[in-house]
Amino acid sequence: MRIGIIGSGAMGSGIAQVAASAGHDVVLHDTRPEALTRSKGQLGKVLNRQIEKGRMSEQEVKTILGRHTYVEALDGLRDCSLIIEAIIEDLAIKRAVFQELEKLVGNETILATNTSSLSIASIAAACTHPERVIGLHFFNPAPLMKLVEIIPALQTDLDLPATLRELMLSWGKYPVMARDTPGFIVNRIARPFYSESIRLLEEGLGTKEEIDTAMKEIGGFRMGPFELMDFIGHDVNYAVSESVWTACYYEPRYQPSFTQRRLVDAGWLGRKAGRGFYDYRPEATSSRPDPEKNDSEQLRRLCERVVVMLINEAADAMYYKVASRDDIDQAMTLGVNYPKGLLHWADEWGIATCESRLDRLFNAYHDPRYRCSPLLRSLAQNGERFYPEENI
């Protein structure tokens, strides 16, 4: 199978590397010749490091490089069996690209989009043959991250998700199935990790340093929310938050924050800009707290409030059939490196405990963002769990 990739940025180049490493000939398209040159050079550096570490032989690297073809004209994708679009998150631009693709490729060519939150149905609707359009969402960096969300549109051929699932397994990936809803699985469920942490900061219940420490030391997360937002980039993180919020008809749970918006307005985009929630400039002094002075009870409360909101979001995703129980938990551990599946976490805490914590927040604020998921409440009332087959 010949694989076409549209967009030679970090994501497109990473997907191309994965496909070539799995034995496919890859055609990488970008209208910018300098971007193709940069992609080719970066791939060479990445693979040469694998040789230096003894993970690949020179012949293996030569073979993978030889499977790559770089083209500036879209016509170069004509003979591909699967084309994966990985360009800017702009619905109009994506629709235009898919319309142009249909003029070049055969009716059997599968057209996939790597969008992280846009409507697959809307992208497919731009095509004469929408049944061969599907979402195929990789996570960055694609060569390292195992998770791939497969998102069929309303119009997608019913057999296509299973076909791509088998293909992703052959690429060494862990595919999960998601409904075509804003944010799909990961970008929907992860919103409270950022938004609730900012809310805690805005209310003065904890500093950014304390909240980051709580999520790492108590929660077991690899990075705190403010560190992670700085790492992702506030332009990117805020855009996803706003996209999910507006696509969900201004659902209060997904409301973006003015605090983060002002960072974007100021150009304080995080690590890449030298400043974000934290100051990364060479002359900056560290503001990290002294671990000996942390209030462990305060850290526990901060962590529990964020985690219970994540659990509630995961429960709602299952309730509304965004994805299955197992796919939800696997998506969050493999896609964003959560320390454990959120539904497993709910069982460990006790469903009734989760319900009680959410009800206390709702009674305190009367804010609909804290309403308990119907599924959590039902399980609590019936004394049931998400994983009844497992011993806790």
C-alpha positions in Angstrom: 0.0 0.0 0.0 1.3 3.4 -1.0 0.6 6.1 1.7 0.2 9.8 0.9 0.7 12.4 3.6 -0.4 16.1 3.1 1.7 18.4 5.3 5.3 18.0 6.2 5.2 19.6 9.6 6.1 17.7 12.8 2.9 15.6 12.7 2.9 14.9 8.9 6.6 14.0 9.0 6.1 11.8 12.0 3.2 9.9 10.4 5.3 9.4 7.3 8.1 8.0 9.4 5.7 5.5 11.0 4.3 4.3 7.7 7.7 4.0 6.1 9.0 2.1 9.1 6.0 -0.3 8.8 7.2 -1.1 5.2 5.1 1.3 3.1 6.3 3.6 0.3 5.4 7.1 1.4 4.7 10.3 -0.6 5.0 13.4 1.5 3.4 16.5 0.0 3.8 20.1 0.9 3.5 23.2 -1.2 6.5 24.8 0.5 9.8 23.4 -0.8 11.7 24.6 2.3 9.3 22.6 4.5 10.0 19.4 2.6 13.8 20.0 2.8 13.5 20.6 6.5 11.4 17.5 7.0 13.9 15.3 5.0 16.8 16.7 7.0 15.1 16.2 10.3 14.2 12.6 9.4 17.8 11.9 8.6 19.0 13.3 12.0 16.3 11.2 13.9 17.2 8.0 12.2 21.0 8.5 12.4 20.5 8.9 16.2 18.9 5.5 16.2 22.1 4.1 14.5 24.2 5.8 17.2 22.1 4.2 20.0 22.3 0.8 18.4 18.6 0.6 17.7 18.8 0.5 13.9 21.4 -0.6 11.4 22.6 1.6 8.6 20.8 -0.6 6.1 17.5 -0.3 8.0 17.8 3.5 8.0 18.7 3.6 4.3 15.7 1.5 3.5 13.3 3.8 5.5 14.8 6.9 3.9 14.4 5.2 0.5 10.7 4.7 1.0 10.2 8.5 1.2 9.3 10.6 -1.8 8.8 14.4 -1.4 6.5 16.3 -3.8 5.3 19.9 -4.0 2.4 19.1 -6.4 -0.7 17.5 -5.0 -0.8 15.4 -8.2 2.1 13.4 -6.8 -0.4 11.6 -4.5 -2.4 10.3 -7.4 -1.3 6.6 -7.0 -1.7 6.4 -3.2 -4.2 4.0 -1.6 -4.5 5.9 1.6 -3.9 9.7 2.0 -3.7 11.3 5.5 -4.1 15.0 5.7 -2.1 16.7 8.5 -2.3 20.4 7.9 -3.6 23.5 9.8 -6.8 23.1 11.9 -9.0 25.1 9.6 -12.2 23.5 8.4 -12.5 25.5 5.2 -8.9 24.8 4.1 -9.3 21.1 4.9 -12.5 20.9 2.9 -10.9 22.6 -0.1 -7.9 20.1 0.0 -10.3 17.1 0.0 -12.2 18.5 -2.9 -9.0 18.9 -4.8 -7.9 15.4 -3.9 -11.0 13.8 -5.3 -10.2 15.2 -8.8 -6.9 13.3 -8.7 -7.4 10.0 -7.0 -9.5 6.9 -7.8 -12.8 6.1 -6.0 -11.1 3.4 -3.9 -8.6 5.8 -2.3 -9.1 6.2 1.4 -9.0 9.9 2.5 -8.2 10.4 6.2 -7.9 13.6 8.2 -5.6 13.9 11.3 -7.8 16.7 12.7 -7.8 16.8 16.5 -11.3 18.3 17.0 -13.0 19.3 13.7 -16.1 17.6 12.4 -15.3 14.6 10.2 -18.8 14.7 8.7 -18.3 18.3 7.6 -15.0 17.5 5.9 -16.5 14.4 4.3 -19.5 16.5 3.0 -17.1 18.4 0.8 -16.5 15.2 -1.2 -18.4 13.5 -4.0 -17.7 10.2 -2.3 -17.9 11.0 1.4 -18.1 7.3 2.3 -14.3 6.9 1.9 -13.5 9.8 4.3 -12.5 9.1 8.0 -10.7 10.6 10.9 -7.3 9.2 11.8 -5.9 11.2 14.7 -2.3 10.5 15.7 -0.6 12.0 18.7 2.6 14.0 18.7 5.3 12.7 18.4 3.7 10.1 16.1 6.7 7.7 16.0 6.6 7.4 19.8 2.9 7.8 20.8 1.0 4.5 20.5 -2.5 5.9 20.4 -4.5 6.6 17.2 -8.2 7.7 17.4 -10.2 6.3 14.5 -13.3 8.5 13.9 -15.9 7.5 11.3 -18.1 10.2 10.0 -21.9 9.8 9.6 -21.2 9.1 5.9 -18.2 6.7 6.3 -18.5 3.2 4.8 -19.3 0.8 7.7 -16.3 -1.5 6.8 -13.7 1.3 6.7 -13.1 1.6 10.5 -12.2 -2.1 10.9 -9.9 -1.9 7.8 -8.0 1.0 9.3 -7.9 -0.6 12.7 -6.1 -3.6 11.3 -3.7 -1.3 9.4 -2.9 0.7 12.6 -2.2 -2.5 14.5 0.2 -3.5 11.7 1.9 -0.1 12.3 2.4 -1.0 15.9 -0.3 1.5 17.1 -3.1 1.1 19.6 -6.3 2.2 17.8 -9.4 3.3 19.6 -12.8 4.0 18.1 -14.4 7.4 18.8 -17.7 9.1 17.7 -17.5 12.2 15.6 -18.0 14.6 18.5 -15.9 17.7 19.3 -12.5 16.7 20.7 -13.2 13.0 20.1 -11.9 11.1 23.2 -8.7 12.7 24.5 -9.2 16.4 23.7 -12.7 16.2 25.1 -11.9 14.4 28.4 -8.7 16.3 29.0 -10.2 19.7 29.1 -10.6 19.9 32.9 -7.0 19.1 33.5 -6.3 22.6 32.1 -9.6 24.5 32.8 -10.2 23.4 36.4 -6.5 24.0 37.3 -6.8 27.6 35.9 -10.0 28.0 37.9 -8.2 27.0 41.1 -5.5 29.5 40.3 -8.0 32.3 39.6 -9.9 31.6 42.8 -6.6 31.8 44.8 -7.0 28.3 46.1 -3.5 27.4 45.0 -0.5 28.9 43.1 0.5 27.5 39.8 3.5 25.9 41.5 1.3 24.3 44.1 -1.2 23.0 41.6 1.5 21.5 39.4 3.1 19.9 42.5 -0.2 18.5 43.6 -0.9 16.9 40.2 2.5 15.3 40.0 3.1 14.3 43.6 -0.4 13.3 44.6 -1.9 12.5 41.3 1.1 10.9 39.7 0.9 12.9 36.4 4.2 13.3 34.6 3.7 17.1 34.2 1.6 19.6 36.0 -1.2 21.4 34.1 0.6 24.7 33.9 3.9 23.1 32.9 2.0 21.1 30.2 0.1 24.1 28.8 3.5 25.9 28.5 4.9 22.9 26.8 2.0 22.5 24.3 1.8 26.2 23.6 -1.0 28.4 24.7 -2.0 29.3 21.1 -2.6 25.6 20.5 -4.1 24.7 23.8 -6.4 27.7 23.9 -7.5 27.1 20.3 -8.6 23.5 21.1 -10.4 24.7 24.2 -12.3 27.3 22.2 -13.0 24.9 19.4 -14.5 22.3 21.7 -16.5 24.9 23.6 -18.1 26.5 20.6 -18.7 23.1 18.8 -20.5 21.9 22.0 -22.9 25.0 21.9 -21.0 26.8 24.7 -21.2 24.0 27.2 -20.0 25.5 30.5 -17.7 22.6 31.2 -15.5 23.5 28.3 -15.5 27.3 28.7 -12.0 28.7 27.9 -10.3 31.0 30.4 -9.5 34.7 30.1 -6.3 34.0 32.0 -5.0 31.8 29.2 -6.4 34.1 26.5 -4.4 37.0 27.9 -1.2 34.9 27.7 -2.0 34.4 24.0 -2.8 38.1 23.5 0.6 39.0 25.1 2.5 36.5 23.0 3.5 34.5 26.1 2.9 31.2 24.4 5.0 29.1 26.7 8.4 27.4 26.3 8.6 28.3 22.6 8.2 32.0 23.3 10.3 32.1 26.5 7.4 33.0 28.7 4.0 31.5 29.6 2.7 30.7 33.1 6.4 30.3 33.9 9.4 32.4 32.8 11.9 30.4 30.6 14.2 33.3 29.8 17.9 32.7 30.7 17.8 35.5 33.2 14.7 34.3 34.9 14.9 33.0 38.5 13.1 29.9 39.5 9.8 30.3 41.4 9.4 26.6 42.2 8.3 26.1 45.8 10.3 24.4 48.5 8.9 20.8 48.8 9.5 20.9 52.5 7.0 23.8 52.9 4.2 22.2 50.9 0.9 21.7 52.8 0.1 18.0 52.0 -3.6 18.4 52.8 -3.9 21.4 50.5 -2.2 19.6 47.7 -4.5 16.6 48.1 -7.6 18.8 47.9 -6.2 20.6 44.8 -5.5 17.2 43.1 -8.8 15.7 44.0 -10.8 18.6 42.6 -9.1 18.3 39.2 -9.2 14.5 39.0 -12.9 14.3 40.0 -13.7 16.7 37.1 -11.7 14.4 34.7 -13.5 11.4 36.0 -16.8 13.1 35.5 -15.8 14.0 31.9 -14.8 10.4 31.2 -18.1 9.1 32.6 -20.0 11.5 30.5 -18.1 10.4 27.4 -19.1 6.8 28.1 -22.7 7.8 28.9 -23.0 9.6 25.6 -21.3 6.7 23.7 -18.3 8.8 22.5 -16.3 5.6 23.1 -16.3 2.4 25.0 -15.2 2.0 28.6 -11.9 0.3 27.6 -11.1 2.7 24.8 -11.7 5.7 27.0 -9.3 4.5 29.7 -6.7 3.3 27.1 -6.9 6.6 25.2 -6.1 8.7 28.3 -3.2 6.5 29.4 -1.7 6.1 25.9 -2.6 9.5 24.4 -1.8 11.9 27.2 0.2 9.6 29.6 -2.3 9.7 32.5 -1.1 7.6 35.4 -4.2 5.4 35.2 -7.5 5.1 33.4 -10.0 7.6 34.8 -12.8 5.1 35.0 -10.5 2.7 36.9 -9.6 5.7 39.1 -13.3 6.2 39.8 -13.7 2.6 41.0 -10.7 3.0 43.3 -12.1 6.1 44.9 -15.6 4.7 45.0 -18.4 5.9 42.7 -20.3 7.3 45.6 -17.3 9.3 46.7 -17.0 10.8 43.2 -20.7 11.7 43.2 -20.4 13.3 46.6 -17.4 15.5 45.7 -19.1 16.7 42.5 -22.3 17.5 44.4 -20.4 19.5 47.0 -18.8 21.5 44.2 -22.2 22.1 42.5 -23.8 23.1 45.8 -21.0 25.5 46.5 -20.9 27.2 43.1 -24.3 26.4 41.5 -22.3 26.3 38.3 -23.5 23.7 35.7 -19.9 22.7 35.0 -20.0 20.7 38.3 -23.1 18.7 37.5 -22.6 15.0 38.1 -22.7 12.7 35.1 -26.0 10.7 34.9 -23.9 7.6 34.6 -21.9 8.3 37.7 -25.1 9.0 39.7 -26.8 5.9 38.4 -23.8 3.7 39.3 -23.6 5.3 42.7 -27.3 4.7 43.4 -27.1 1.1 42.4 -23.9 0.3 44.1 -22.2 -0.5 40.8 -18.8 0.1 39.3 -17.3 0.7 35.9 -15.3 -2.6 36.2 -17.5 -5.0 38.1 -15.4 -7.9 36.8 -12.3 -6.7 38.6 -11.3 -6.8 42.3 -10.5 -3.4 43.7 
